[in-house]
Amino acid sequence: MNDLRTRVCDLAQKRVPPRQIASILNVNVDKVYSTIRVLRTAGVDIPSFNPPPRPISPNELARDLIEAALLRKVSSDG
């Protein structure tokens, strides 16, 4: 691996976002994305940079359940 690939790989595996990697290495963000794509194609395990979904809070769950129950009630009273 060349130096840029090695450095991008090291940072990407630490879940540093591509834009931040580009800033750190002073390269174009497109170069970082293409390097990550090449690394993944070569079988290197680089995690996704998308944040995991936010867990639903108990209040949101209760609100959604109440809303669904009300909608069912309204549609059945039709």
N, CA, C and O atoms as a Maestro MAE file, in Angstrom:
{
 s_m_m2io_version
 :::
 2.0.0
}

f_m_ct {
 s_m_title
 :::
 protein
 m_atom[312] {
  # First column is atom index #
  i_m_mmod_type
  r_m_x_coord
  r_m_y_coord
  r_m_z_coord
  i_m_residue_number
  s_m_chain_name
  s_m_pdb_residue_name
  s_m_pdb_atom_name
  i_m_atomic_number
  :::
  1 25 0.843 -1.181 0.000 1 A "MET " " N  " 7
  2 3 0.000 0.000 0.000 1 A "MET " " CA " 6
  3 2 0.884 1.239 0.000 1 A "MET " " C  " 6
  4 15 1.918 1.285 0.666 1 A "MET " " O  " 8
  5 25 0.449 2.254 -0.772 2 A "ASN " " N  " 7
  6 3 1.236 3.484 -0.747 2 A "ASN " " CA " 6
  7 2 0.913 4.289 0.510 2 A "ASN " " C  " 6
  8 15 0.001 3.948 1.263 2 A "ASN " " O  " 8
  9 25 1.663 5.343 0.720 3 A "ASP " " N  " 7
  10 3 1.553 6.111 1.962 3 A "ASP " " CA " 6
  11 2 0.153 6.704 2.150 3 A "ASP " " C  " 6
  12 15 -0.398 6.639 3.249 3 A "ASP " " O  " 8
  13 25 -0.431 7.285 1.088 4 A "LEU " " N  " 7
  14 3 -1.764 7.874 1.213 4 A "LEU " " CA " 6
  15 2 -2.791 6.808 1.576 4 A "LEU " " C  " 6
  16 15 -3.612 7.020 2.468 4 A "LEU " " O  " 8
  17 25 -2.754 5.671 0.897 5 A "ARG " " N  " 7
  18 3 -3.706 4.596 1.203 5 A "ARG " " CA " 6
  19 2 -3.552 4.133 2.649 5 A "ARG " " C  " 6
  20 15 -4.542 3.906 3.344 5 A "ARG " " O  " 8
  21 25 -2.319 3.998 3.090 6 A "THR " " N  " 7
  22 3 -2.074 3.553 4.464 6 A "THR " " CA " 6
  23 2 -2.649 4.548 5.467 6 A "THR " " C  " 6
  24 15 -3.286 4.159 6.446 6 A "THR " " O  " 8
  25 25 -2.421 5.821 5.217 7 A "ARG " " N  " 7
  26 3 -2.892 6.839 6.156 7 A "ARG " " CA " 6
  27 2 -4.418 6.950 6.131 7 A "ARG " " C  " 6
  28 15 -5.051 7.084 7.178 7 A "ARG " " O  " 8
  29 25 -5.005 6.893 4.930 8 A "VAL " " N  " 7
  30 3 -6.464 6.923 4.824 8 A "VAL " " CA " 6
  31 2 -7.055 5.692 5.521 8 A "VAL " " C  " 6
  32 15 -8.037 5.797 6.255 8 A "VAL " " O  " 8
  33 25 -6.454 4.544 5.285 9 A "CYS " " N  " 7
  34 3 -6.923 3.291 5.890 9 A "CYS " " CA " 6
  35 2 -6.881 3.378 7.419 9 A "CYS " " C  " 6
  36 15 -7.853 3.031 8.090 9 A "CYS " " O  " 8
  37 25 -5.780 3.831 7.952 10 A "ASP " " N  " 7
  38 3 -5.642 3.937 9.412 10 A "ASP " " CA " 6
  39 2 -6.711 4.853 10.008 10 A "ASP " " C  " 6
  40 15 -7.332 4.515 11.015 10 A "ASP " " O  " 8
  41 25 -6.922 6.007 9.387 11 A "LEU " " N  " 7
  42 3 -7.902 6.953 9.911 11 A "LEU " " CA " 6
  43 2 -9.327 6.446 9.714 11 A "LEU " " C  " 6
  44 15 -10.163 6.579 10.607 11 A "LEU " " O  " 8
  45 25 -9.604 5.870 8.557 12 A "ALA " " N  " 7
  46 3 -10.949 5.377 8.274 12 A "ALA " " CA " 6
  47 2 -11.328 4.238 9.217 12 A "ALA " " C  " 6
  48 15 -12.478 4.152 9.649 12 A "ALA " " O  " 8
  49 25 -10.383 3.372 9.537 13 A "GLN " " N  " 7
  50 3 -10.667 2.283 10.460 13 A "GLN " " CA " 6
  51 2 -10.926 2.788 11.881 13 A "GLN " " C  " 6
  52 15 -11.512 2.083 12.702 13 A "GLN " " O  " 8
  53 25 -10.484 4.012 12.158 14 A "LYS " " N  " 7
  54 3 -10.766 4.642 13.454 14 A "LYS " " CA " 6
  55 2 -12.055 5.465 13.388 14 A "LYS " " C  " 6
  56 15 -12.376 6.219 14.307 14 A "LYS " " O  " 8
  57 25 -12.796 5.302 12.266 15 A "ARG " " N  " 7
  58 3 -14.078 5.962 12.035 15 A "ARG " " CA " 6
  59 2 -13.982 7.479 11.921 15 A "ARG " " C  " 6
  60 15 -14.935 8.194 12.230 15 A "ARG " " O  " 8
  61 25 -12.824 7.965 11.475 16 A "VAL " " N  " 7
  62 3 -12.684 9.390 11.193 16 A "VAL " " CA " 6
  63 2 -13.434 9.637 9.885 16 A "VAL " " C  " 6
  64 15 -13.181 8.940 8.902 16 A "VAL " " O  " 8
  65 25 -14.352 10.609 9.841 17 A "PRO " " N  " 7
  66 3 -15.126 10.866 8.629 17 A "PRO " " CA " 6
  67 2 -14.235 11.308 7.455 17 A "PRO " " C  " 6
  68 15 -13.209 11.956 7.660 17 A "PRO " " O  " 8
  69 25 -14.634 10.954 6.229 18 A "PRO " " N  " 7
  70 3 -13.822 11.286 5.049 18 A "PRO " " CA " 6
  71 2 -13.465 12.765 4.920 18 A "PRO " " C  " 6
  72 15 -12.337 13.091 4.548 18 A "PRO " " O  " 8
  73 25 -14.384 13.648 5.214 19 A "ARG " " N  " 7
  74 3 -14.060 15.083 5.112 19 A "ARG " " CA " 6
  75 2 -12.965 15.473 6.096 19 A "ARG " " C  " 6
  76 15 -12.100 16.291 5.783 19 A "ARG " " O  " 8
  77 25 -13.007 14.889 7.267 20 A "GLN " " N  " 7
  78 3 -11.969 15.177 8.257 20 A "GLN " " CA " 6
  79 2 -10.642 14.556 7.842 20 A "GLN " " C  " 6
  80 15 -9.586 15.154 8.048 20 A "GLN " " O  " 8
  81 25 -10.688 13.363 7.261 21 A "ILE " " N  " 7
  82 3 -9.470 12.724 6.748 21 A "ILE " " CA " 6
  83 2 -8.842 13.622 5.682 21 A "ILE " " C  " 6
  84 15 -7.632 13.851 5.686 21 A "ILE " " O  " 8
  85 25 -9.676 14.127 4.772 22 A "ALA " " N  " 7
  86 3 -9.174 15.003 3.707 22 A "ALA " " CA " 6
  87 2 -8.500 16.236 4.294 22 A "ALA " " C  " 6
  88 15 -7.452 16.672 3.817 22 A "ALA " " O  " 8
  89 25 -9.107 16.785 5.324 23 A "SER " " N  " 7
  90 3 -8.540 17.970 5.966 23 A "SER " " CA " 6
  91 2 -7.212 17.643 6.648 23 A "SER " " C  " 6
  92 15 -6.248 18.401 6.539 23 A "SER " " O  " 8
  93 25 -7.171 16.520 7.344 24 A "ILE " " N  " 7
  94 3 -5.953 16.115 8.058 24 A "ILE " " CA " 6
  95 2 -4.808 15.875 7.080 24 A "ILE " " C  " 6
  96 15 -3.674 16.290 7.321 24 A "ILE " " O  " 8
  97 25 -5.118 15.194 5.968 25 A "LEU " " N  " 7
  98 3 -4.074 14.817 5.006 25 A "LEU " " CA " 6
  99 2 -3.867 15.867 3.915 25 A "LEU " " C  " 6
  100 15 -2.996 15.719 3.058 25 A "LEU " " O  " 8
  101 25 -4.676 16.928 3.956 26 A "ASN " " N  " 7
  102 3 -4.581 18.004 2.979 26 A "ASN " " CA " 6
  103 2 -4.727 17.492 1.545 26 A "ASN " " C  " 6
  104 15 -3.927 17.812 0.666 26 A "ASN " " O  " 8
  105 25 -5.781 16.681 1.334 27 A "VAL " " N  " 7
  106 3 -6.099 16.179 0.003 27 A "VAL " " CA " 6
  107 2 -7.574 16.439 -0.269 27 A "VAL " " C  " 6
  108 15 -8.334 16.755 0.647 27 A "VAL " " O  " 8
  109 25 -7.972 16.308 -1.518 28 A "ASN " " N  " 7
  110 3 -9.353 16.486 -1.918 28 A "ASN " " CA " 6
  111 2 -10.198 15.364 -1.321 28 A "ASN " " C  " 6
  112 15 -9.766 14.212 -1.273 28 A "ASN " " O  " 8
  113 25 -11.413 15.708 -0.863 29 A "VAL " " N  " 7
  114 3 -12.283 14.714 -0.248 29 A "VAL " " CA " 6
  115 2 -12.644 13.604 -1.238 29 A "VAL " " C  " 6
  116 15 -12.837 12.457 -0.836 29 A "VAL " " O  " 8
  117 25 -12.736 13.938 -2.531 30 A "ASP " " N  " 7
  118 3 -13.020 12.903 -3.532 30 A "ASP " " CA " 6
  119 2 -11.907 11.867 -3.587 30 A "ASP " " C  " 6
  120 15 -12.169 10.685 -3.812 30 A "ASP " " O  " 8
  121 25 -10.675 12.298 -3.384 31 A "LYS " " N  " 7
  122 3 -9.539 11.372 -3.353 31 A "LYS " " CA " 6
  123 2 -9.666 10.421 -2.166 31 A "LYS " " C  " 6
  124 15 -9.334 9.240 -2.272 31 A "LYS " " O  " 8
  125 25 -10.145 10.936 -1.040 32 A "VAL " " N  " 7
  126 3 -10.340 10.096 0.143 32 A "VAL " " CA " 6
  127 2 -11.436 9.058 -0.129 32 A "VAL " " C  " 6
  128 15 -11.265 7.875 0.164 32 A "VAL " " O  " 8
  129 25 -12.559 9.513 -0.690 33 A "TYR " " N  " 7
  130 3 -13.650 8.580 -0.998 33 A "TYR " " CA " 6
  131 2 -13.196 7.500 -1.981 33 A "TYR " " C  " 6
  132 15 -13.505 6.323 -1.796 33 A "TYR " " O  " 8
  133 25 -12.470 7.895 -3.014 34 A "SER " " N  " 7
  134 3 -12.029 6.894 -3.997 34 A "SER " " CA " 6
  135 2 -11.016 5.933 -3.380 34 A "SER " " C  " 6
  136 15 -11.012 4.745 -3.702 34 A "SER " " O  " 8
  137 25 -10.167 6.434 -2.507 35 A "THR " " N  " 7
  138 3 -9.193 5.566 -1.830 35 A "THR " " CA " 6
  139 2 -9.919 4.568 -0.928 35 A "THR " " C  " 6
  140 15 -9.562 3.391 -0.895 35 A "THR " " O  " 8
  141 25 -10.927 5.028 -0.204 36 A "ILE " " N  " 7
  142 3 -11.712 4.130 0.652 36 A "ILE " " CA " 6
  143 2 -12.406 3.069 -0.197 36 A "ILE " " C  " 6
  144 15 -12.445 1.898 0.179 36 A "ILE " " O  " 8
  145 25 -12.953 3.478 -1.344 37 A "ARG " " N  " 7
  146 3 -13.615 2.522 -2.235 37 A "ARG " " CA " 6
  147 2 -12.635 1.454 -2.729 37 A "ARG " " C  " 6
  148 15 -12.972 0.271 -2.773 37 A "ARG " " O  " 8
  149 25 -11.422 1.877 -3.101 38 A "VAL " " N  " 7
  150 3 -10.389 0.928 -3.550 38 A "VAL " " CA " 6
  151 2 -10.028 -0.029 -2.419 38 A "VAL " " C  " 6
  152 15 -9.896 -1.234 -2.636 38 A "VAL " " O  " 8
  153 25 -9.872 0.506 -1.223 39 A "LEU " " N  " 7
  154 3 -9.513 -0.333 -0.072 39 A "LEU " " CA " 6
  155 2 -10.606 -1.359 0.226 39 A "LEU " " C  " 6
  156 15 -10.315 -2.530 0.472 39 A "LEU " " O  " 8
  157 25 -11.865 -0.915 0.204 40 A "ARG " " N  " 7
  158 3 -12.967 -1.846 0.467 40 A "ARG " " CA " 6
  159 2 -13.043 -2.922 -0.614 40 A "ARG " " C  " 6
  160 15 -13.287 -4.092 -0.317 40 A "ARG " " O  " 8
  161 25 -12.833 -2.524 -1.866 41 A "THR " " N  " 7
  162 3 -12.842 -3.488 -2.972 41 A "THR " " CA " 6
  163 2 -11.728 -4.516 -2.802 41 A "THR " " C  " 6
  164 15 -11.878 -5.676 -3.184 41 A "THR " " O  " 8
  165 25 -10.618 -4.081 -2.227 42 A "ALA " " N  " 7
  166 3 -9.492 -4.979 -1.988 42 A "ALA " " CA " 6
  167 2 -9.704 -5.855 -0.757 42 A "ALA " " C  " 6
  168 15 -8.860 -6.690 -0.432 42 A "ALA " " O  " 8
  169 25 -10.828 -5.666 -0.075 43 A "GLY " " N  " 7
  170 3 -11.140 -6.517 1.070 43 A "GLY " " CA " 6
  171 2 -10.787 -5.944 2.425 43 A "GLY " " C  " 6
  172 15 -10.915 -6.631 3.438 43 A "GLY " " O  " 8
  173 25 -10.343 -4.695 2.463 44 A "VAL " " N  " 7
  174 3 -10.009 -4.071 3.746 44 A "VAL " " CA " 6
  175 2 -11.309 -3.724 4.464 44 A "VAL " " C  " 6
  176 15 -12.226 -3.165 3.864 44 A "VAL " " O  " 8
  177 25 -11.382 -4.056 5.746 45 A "ASP " " N  " 7
  178 3 -12.581 -3.798 6.540 45 A "ASP " " CA " 6
  179 2 -12.575 -2.353 7.018 45 A "ASP " " C  " 6
  180 15 -11.882 -1.999 7.972 45 A "ASP " " O  " 8
  181 25 -13.360 -1.528 6.338 46 A "ILE " " N  " 7
  182 3 -13.510 -0.128 6.731 46 A "ILE " " CA " 6
  183 2 -14.971 0.076 7.078 46 A "ILE " " C  " 6
  184 15 -15.843 -0.152 6.240 46 A "ILE " " O  " 8
  185 25 -15.253 0.504 8.309 47 A "PRO " " N  " 7
  186 3 -16.646 0.647 8.738 47 A "PRO " " CA " 6
  187 2 -17.360 1.764 7.987 47 A "PRO " " C  " 6
  188 15 -16.732 2.656 7.418 47 A "PRO " " O  " 8
  189 25 -18.675 1.692 8.000 48 A "SER " " N  " 7
  190 3 -19.497 2.735 7.404 48 A "SER " " CA " 6
  191 2 -19.374 3.995 8.253 48 A "SER " " C  " 6
  192 15 -19.189 3.928 9.468 48 A "SER " " O  " 8
  193 25 -19.478 5.131 7.600 49 A "PHE " " N  " 7
  194 3 -19.376 6.397 8.325 49 A "PHE " " CA " 6
  195 2 -20.737 6.949 8.681 49 A "PHE " " C  " 6
  196 15 -20.833 7.962 9.373 49 A "PHE " " O  " 8
  197 25 -21.799 6.294 8.216 50 A "ASN " " N  " 7
  198 3 -23.141 6.750 8.551 50 A "ASN " " CA " 6
  199 2 -23.391 6.471 10.027 50 A "ASN " " C  " 6
  200 15 -23.081 5.384 10.515 50 A "ASN " " O  " 8
  201 25 -23.948 7.441 10.736 51 A "PRO " " N  " 7
  202 3 -24.208 7.190 12.151 51 A "PRO " " CA " 6
  203 2 -25.299 6.134 12.311 51 A "PRO " " C  " 6
  204 15 -26.198 6.038 11.476 51 A "PRO " " O  " 8
  205 25 -25.222 5.351 13.371 52 A "PRO " " N  " 7
  206 3 -26.271 4.357 13.606 52 A "PRO " " CA " 6
  207 2 -27.588 5.064 13.878 52 A "PRO " " C  " 6
  208 15 -27.596 6.212 14.322 52 A "PRO " " O  " 8
  209 25 -28.698 4.393 13.617 53 A "PRO " " N  " 7
  210 3 -29.981 5.042 13.882 53 A "PRO " " CA " 6
  211 2 -30.135 5.404 15.357 53 A "PRO " " C  " 6
  212 15 -29.694 4.680 16.249 53 A "PRO " " O  " 8
  213 25 -30.767 6.533 15.575 54 A "ARG " " N  " 7
  214 3 -30.980 7.009 16.939 54 A "ARG " " CA " 6
  215 2 -32.062 6.158 17.588 54 A "ARG " " C  " 6
  216 15 -33.119 5.949 16.994 54 A "ARG " " O  " 8
  217 25 -31.815 5.660 18.806 55 A "PRO " " N  " 7
  218 3 -32.849 4.865 19.473 55 A "PRO " " CA " 6
  219 2 -34.063 5.736 19.790 55 A "PRO " " C  " 6
  220 15 -33.930 6.921 20.098 55 A "PRO " " O  " 8
  221 25 -35.220 5.142 19.712 56 A "ILE " " N  " 7
  222 3 -36.451 5.877 20.000 56 A "ILE " " CA " 6
  223 2 -36.611 5.996 21.516 56 A "ILE " " C  " 6
  224 15 -36.386 5.042 22.261 56 A "ILE " " O  " 8
  225 25 -36.999 7.179 21.944 57 A "SER " " N  " 7
  226 3 -37.173 7.403 23.386 57 A "SER " " CA " 6
  227 2 -38.518 6.827 23.827 57 A "SER " " C  " 6
  228 15 -39.415 6.642 23.005 57 A "SER " " O  " 8
  229 25 -38.657 6.546 25.115 58 A "PRO " " N  " 7
  230 3 -39.949 6.041 25.617 58 A "PRO " " CA " 6
  231 2 -41.102 7.006 25.313 58 A "PRO " " C  " 6
  232 15 -42.207 6.565 24.998 58 A "PRO " " O  " 8
  233 25 -40.854 8.304 25.403 59 A "ASN " " N  " 7
  234 3 -41.905 9.289 25.107 59 A "ASN " " CA " 6
  235 2 -42.319 9.227 23.646 59 A "ASN " " C  " 6
  236 15 -43.508 9.290 23.330 59 A "ASN " " O  " 8
  237 25 -41.332 9.102 22.743 60 A "GLU " " N  " 7
  238 3 -41.652 9.002 21.313 60 A "GLU " " CA " 6
  239 2 -42.434 7.724 21.024 60 A "GLU " " C  " 6
  240 15 -43.382 7.737 20.237 60 A "GLU " " O  " 8
  241 25 -42.043 6.631 21.652 61 A "LEU " " N  " 7
  242 3 -42.734 5.364 21.455 61 A "LEU " " CA " 6
  243 2 -44.183 5.469 21.933 61 A "LEU " " C  " 6
  244 15 -45.104 5.039 21.240 61 A "LEU " " O  " 8
  245 25 -44.377 6.039 23.110 62 A "ALA " " N  " 7
  246 3 -45.732 6.200 23.645 62 A "ALA " " CA " 6
  247 2 -46.570 7.079 22.723 62 A "ALA " " C  " 6
  248 15 -47.723 6.757 22.439 62 A "ALA " " O  " 8
  249 25 -45.997 8.185 22.256 63 A "ARG " " N  " 7
  250 3 -46.717 9.082 21.356 63 A "ARG " " CA " 6
  251 2 -47.128 8.354 20.083 63 A "ARG " " C  " 6
  252 15 -48.264 8.483 19.626 63 A "ARG " " O  " 8
  253 25 -46.190 7.579 19.505 64 A "ASP " " N  " 7
  254 3 -46.479 6.852 18.268 64 A "ASP " " CA " 6
  255 2 -47.559 5.790 18.477 64 A "ASP " " C  " 6
  256 15 -48.418 5.602 17.616 64 A "ASP " " O  " 8
  257 25 -47.520 5.099 19.612 65 A "LEU " " N  " 7
  258 3 -48.528 4.074 19.898 65 A "LEU " " CA " 6
  259 2 -49.917 4.697 20.103 65 A "LEU " " C  " 6
  260 15 -50.919 4.164 19.625 65 A "LEU " " O  " 8
  261 25 -49.965 5.816 20.811 66 A "ILE " " N  " 7
  262 3 -51.241 6.505 21.039 66 A "ILE " " CA " 6
  263 2 -51.799 7.020 19.714 66 A "ILE " " C  " 6
  264 15 -52.991 6.884 19.437 66 A "ILE " " O  " 8
  265 25 -50.928 7.611 18.903 67 A "GLU " " N  " 7
  266 3 -51.367 8.122 17.607 67 A "GLU " " CA " 6
  267 2 -51.917 6.999 16.729 67 A "GLU " " C  " 6
  268 15 -52.947 7.165 16.077 67 A "GLU " " O  " 8
  269 25 -51.232 5.863 16.713 68 A "ALA " " N  " 7
  270 3 -51.691 4.719 15.913 68 A "ALA " " CA " 6
  271 2 -53.036 4.212 16.418 68 A "ALA " " C  " 6
  272 15 -53.914 3.883 15.620 68 A "ALA " " O  " 8
  273 25 -53.203 4.147 17.740 69 A "ALA " " N  " 7
  274 3 -54.470 3.681 18.320 69 A "ALA " " CA " 6
  275 2 -55.600 4.646 17.978 69 A "ALA " " C  " 6
  276 15 -56.705 4.212 17.652 69 A "ALA " " O  " 8
  277 25 -55.337 5.945 18.049 70 A "LEU " " N  " 7
  278 3 -56.359 6.935 17.707 70 A "LEU " " CA " 6
  279 2 -56.744 6.846 16.228 70 A "LEU " " C  " 6
  280 15 -57.920 6.945 15.880 70 A "LEU " " O  " 8
  281 25 -55.751 6.659 15.368 71 A "LEU " " N  " 7
  282 3 -56.039 6.526 13.941 71 A "LEU " " CA " 6
  283 2 -56.882 5.291 13.661 71 A "LEU " " C  " 6
  284 15 -57.794 5.329 12.835 71 A "LEU " " O  " 8
  285 25 -56.576 4.195 14.348 72 A "ARG " " N  " 7
  286 3 -57.387 2.971 14.180 72 A "ARG " " CA " 6
  287 2 -58.822 3.227 14.652 72 A "ARG " " C  " 6
  288 15 -59.777 2.806 14.000 72 A "ARG " " O  " 8
  289 25 -58.967 3.911 15.774 73 A "LYS " " N  " 7
  290 3 -60.292 4.207 16.335 73 A "LYS " " CA " 6
  291 2 -61.092 5.069 15.374 73 A "LYS " " C  " 6
  292 15 -62.263 4.794 15.117 73 A "LYS " " O  " 8
  293 25 -60.466 6.109 14.843 74 A "VAL " " N  " 7
  294 3 -61.139 7.018 13.932 74 A "VAL " " CA " 6
  295 2 -61.549 6.287 12.654 74 A "VAL " " C  " 6
  296 15 -62.656 6.481 12.152 74 A "VAL " " O  " 8
  297 25 -60.658 5.450 12.133 75 A "SER " " N  " 7
  298 3 -60.973 4.742 10.887 75 A "SER " " CA " 6
  299 2 -62.054 3.670 11.103 75 A "SER " " C  " 6
  300 15 -62.824 3.385 10.186 75 A "SER " " O  " 8
  301 25 -62.120 3.083 12.287 76 A "SER " " N  " 7
  302 3 -63.142 2.057 12.547 76 A "SER " " CA " 6
  303 2 -64.504 2.694 12.834 76 A "SER " " C  " 6
  304 15 -65.538 2.073 12.590 76 A "SER " " O  " 8
  305 25 -64.512 3.944 13.355 77 A "ASP " " N  " 7
  306 3 -65.774 4.641 13.604 77 A "ASP " " CA " 6
  307 2 -66.346 5.218 12.319 77 A "ASP " " C  " 6
  308 15 -67.530 5.546 12.244 77 A "ASP " " O  " 8
  309 25 -65.499 5.338 11.318 78 A "GLY " " N  " 7
  310 3 -65.711 5.793 9.989 78 A "GLY " " CA " 6
  311 2 -66.867 6.505 9.611 78 A "GLY " " C  " 6
  312 15 -67.008 6.880 8.447 78 A "GLY " " O  " 8
  :::
 }
 m_bond[311] {
  # First column is bond index #
  i_m_from
  i_m_to
  i_m_order
  :::
  1 1 2 1
  2 2 3 1
  3 3 4 2
  4 3 5 1
  5 5 6 1
  6 6 7 1
  7 7 8 2
  8 7 9 1
  9 9 10 1
  10 10 11 1
  11 11 12 2
  12 11 13 1
  13 13 14 1
  14 14 15 1
  15 15 16 2
  16 15 17 1
  17 17 18 1
  18 18 19 1
  19 19 20 2
  20 19 21 1
  21 21 22 1
  22 22 23 1
  23 23 24 2
  24 23 25 1
  25 25 26 1
  26 26 27 1
  27 27 28 2
  28 27 29 1
  29 29 30 1
  30 30 31 1
  31 31 32 2
  32 31 33 1
  33 33 34 1
  34 34 35 1
  35 35 36 2
  36 35 37 1
  37 37 38 1
  38 38 39 1
  39 39 40 2
  40 39 41 1
  41 41 42 1
  42 42 43 1
  43 43 44 2
  44 43 45 1
  45 45 46 1
  46 46 47 1
  47 47 48 2
  48 47 49 1
  49 49 50 1
  50 50 51 1
  51 51 52 2
  52 51 53 1
  53 53 54 1
  54 54 55 1
  55 55 56 2
  56 55 57 1
  57 57 58 1
  58 58 59 1
  59 59 60 2
  60 59 61 1
  61 61 62 1
  62 62 63 1
  63 63 64 2
  64 63 65 1
  65 65 66 1
  66 66 67 1
  67 67 68 2
  68 67 69 1
  69 69 70 1
  70 70 71 1
  71 71 72 2
  72 71 73 1
  73 73 74 1
  74 74 75 1
  75 75 76 2
  76 75 77 1
  77 77 78 1
  78 78 79 1
  79 79 80 2
  80 79 81 1
  81 81 82 1
  82 82 83 1
  83 83 84 2
  84 83 85 1
  85 85 86 1
  86 86 87 1
  87 87 88 2
  88 87 89 1
  89 89 90 1
  90 90 91 1
  91 91 92 2
  92 91 93 1
  93 93 94 1
  94 94 95 1
  95 95 96 2
  96 95 97 1
  97 97 98 1
  98 98 99 1
  99 99 100 2
  100 99 101 1
  101 101 102 1
  102 102 103 1
  103 103 104 2
  104 103 105 1
  105 105 106 1
  106 106 107 1
  107 107 108 2
  108 107 109 1
  109 109 110 1
  110 110 111 1
  111 111 112 2
  112 111 113 1
  113 113 114 1
  114 114 115 1
  115 115 116 2
  116 115 117 1
  117 117 118 1
  118 118 119 1
  119 119 120 2
  120 119 121 1
  121 121 122 1
  122 122 123 1
  123 123 124 2
  124 123 125 1
  125 125 126 1
  126 126 127 1
  127 127 128 2
  128 127 129 1
  129 129 130 1
  130 130 131 1
  131 131 132 2
  132 131 133 1
  133 133 134 1
  134 134 135 1
  135 135 136 2
  136 135 137 1
  137 137 138 1
  138 138 139 1
  139 139 140 2
  140 139 141 1
  141 141 142 1
  142 142 143 1
  143 143 144 2
  144 143 145 1
  145 145 146 1
  146 146 147 1
  147 147 148 2
  148 147 149 1
  149 149 150 1
  150 150 151 1
  151 151 152 2
  152 151 153 1
  153 153 154 1
  154 154 155 1
  155 155 156 2
  156 155 157 1
  157 157 158 1
  158 158 159 1
  159 159 160 2
  160 159 161 1
  161 161 162 1
  162 162 163 1
  163 163 164 2
  164 163 165 1
  165 165 166 1
  166 166 167 1
  167 167 168 2
  168 167 169 1
  169 169 170 1
  170 170 171 1
  171 171 172 2
  172 171 173 1
  173 173 174 1
  174 174 175 1
  175 175 176 2
  176 175 177 1
  177 177 178 1
  178 178 179 1
  179 179 180 2
  180 179 181 1
  181 181 182 1
  182 182 183 1
  183 183 184 2
  184 183 185 1
  185 185 186 1
  186 186 187 1
  187 187 188 2
  188 187 189 1
  189 189 190 1
  190 190 191 1
  191 191 192 2
  192 191 193 1
  193 193 194 1
  194 194 195 1
  195 195 196 2
  196 195 197 1
  197 197 198 1
  198 198 199 1
  199 199 200 2
  200 199 201 1
  201 201 202 1
  202 202 203 1
  203 203 204 2
  204 203 205 1
  205 205 206 1
  206 206 207 1
  207 207 208 2
  208 207 209 1
  209 209 210 1
  210 210 211 1
  211 211 212 2
  212 211 213 1
  213 213 214 1
  214 214 215 1
  215 215 216 2
  216 215 217 1
  217 217 218 1
  218 218 219 1
  219 219 220 2
  220 219 221 1
  221 221 222 1
  222 222 223 1
  223 223 224 2
  224 223 225 1
  225 225 226 1
  226 226 227 1
  227 227 228 2
  228 227 229 1
  229 229 230 1
  230 230 231 1
  231 231 232 2
  232 231 233 1
  233 233 234 1
  234 234 235 1
  235 235 236 2
  236 235 237 1
  237 237 238 1
  238 238 239 1
  239 239 240 2
  240 239 241 1
  241 241 242 1
  242 242 243 1
  243 243 244 2
  244 243 245 1
  245 245 246 1
  246 246 247 1
  247 247 248 2
  248 247 249 1
  249 249 250 1
  250 250 251 1
  251 251 252 2
  252 251 253 1
  253 253 254 1
  254 254 255 1
  255 255 256 2
  256 255 257 1
  257 257 258 1
  258 258 259 1
  259 259 260 2
  260 259 261 1
  261 261 262 1
  262 262 263 1
  263 263 264 2
  264 263 265 1
  265 265 266 1
  266 266 267 1
  267 267 268 2
  268 267 269 1
  269 269 270 1
  270 270 271 1
  271 271 272 2
  272 271 273 1
  273 273 274 1
  274 274 275 1
  275 275 276 2
  276 275 277 1
  277 277 278 1
  278 278 279 1
  279 279 280 2
  280 279 281 1
  281 281 282 1
  282 282 283 1
  283 283 284 2
  284 283 285 1
  285 285 286 1
  286 286 287 1
  287 287 288 2
  288 287 289 1
  289 289 290 1
  290 290 291 1
  291 291 292 2
  292 291 293 1
  293 293 294 1
  294 294 295 1
  295 295 296 2
  296 295 297 1
  297 297 298 1
  298 298 299 1
  299 299 300 2
  300 299 301 1
  301 301 302 1
  302 302 303 1
  303 303 304 2
  304 303 305 1
  305 305 306 1
  306 306 307 1
  307 307 308 2
  308 307 309 1
  309 309 310 1
  310 310 311 1
  311 311 312 2
  :::
 }
}
